[in-house]
Amino acid sequence: MKNLIVALSIASVTVLSGCTTFDPYTGEEKTTNTAKGAGIGAGAALLVSYLANKDKNSGERNRRLLRDAGIGAIVGGGVGYYMDTQEAKLRQQLRGTGVSVQRDGDNINLIMPGNITFPSNGRDLKADFYPVLDSVALILEEFEKTIVAVAGYTDSQGSDAYNQSLSEARANSVASYLKTKQIIPARFQIVGFGEQNPIADNTTEQGRGLNRRVELTLLPITE
């Protein structure tokens, strides 16, 4: 599993230059700089690669999801507009929360740093993060034609097994909370990547804080 994730992580770096990011503190929209970003934005690409490897056939996955969730697909050339509108509403809702909104093609990635989501080494959400997830849930409910992929990550401290377990538990905590907000369970894909795909330097406390995160990626469901 680790070798597969490493390979996917390396492959995902090639798509970073097309990402745009939103600074929740300044309101500035900017293009991701791969030299400075140290992998920021690779999470969405890694997750897409993981899902593709898991299901082999994305068309079959979408058909299964549409059936199980009882929703319709985005048809024709409306994907871009659908995701543009959703992105704009997420940016508005999440301004100033500490959650970063990224756009990579037709996918939207929300990066939730560990310092605002979980206590140190904890697996249960901080109560003061509930309102942020409530805001996300409002948009997810309105824009139901998306896969909601939740991925957990850790820093490099501790054993591989512990970090893998912690990343899975944190991803499940976020997904479980969102499911209580009337988001269709069939829309969720949940995975833990452990200490793989760091976005900052694990030798510094600041870097480790950035690497401890949950990323929520929204992928359009098409026919």
Steps between C-alpha positions, in 0.01 A plus 500: 500500500777743598688445172179563305429823686855624452476434127168678475631792702793548262268481201261751649764774517472549125152654531581756769579797280136532389358534854366822646488558873315735730662663801228493768666780695567757225229406251766478229461248217831375370656232284672218682879529489644149501842621608356673807203276555701183568222283370193709588226398257636151444243355737213528255704341222615223732143430603376493141778256414410286800134483402589421141722214615235380745209490255680456166190624319387851604191473281384191684573667834289800404213282383510307827508824697208649308299187567586474868462871574188546289627818335560617145828567324628830365415489130649649188748784534365619833775353718719809503214734587370265770840478670570873450180590684572253777855629537383860529256413777762299689746789482236734640401262780856410601663843489695554820450147634852371437375251238673541163298461179684373192382437146663242276317465169144398581589385852481709818728428796445625856808478723416489872813542715533279805540792741140612440338159456641265766684517834855370500497125428121510530247328276190696600419833340542820697159637593588846370558351153139381476372835363758484220387153398139618527580764238660237277199271544262771376689515171535123470126461544424765240749358247422131532647391167849454637703221656614607847844346550647543849872430548695510825873576530751514788852625557795260514514469878415151629485165327356441155227281644396759758495781245298293257243422767484863617455632147213259435333585831516874434362463148216291641429760769455774240289280274286374788420853611405608148274196464296624797423812295284319246782437253428176314739234640547337158678815379795448736836343427719484813873421510800552725842567347696507826822699473509481120485810281635764742435858391765653728829420675452234769821609675330817631203537734331737257546254216367209702197709590424550132545132423247398767185568301181372346430575135149492364489470120185552296490322164216557252277203421455475125323250278 
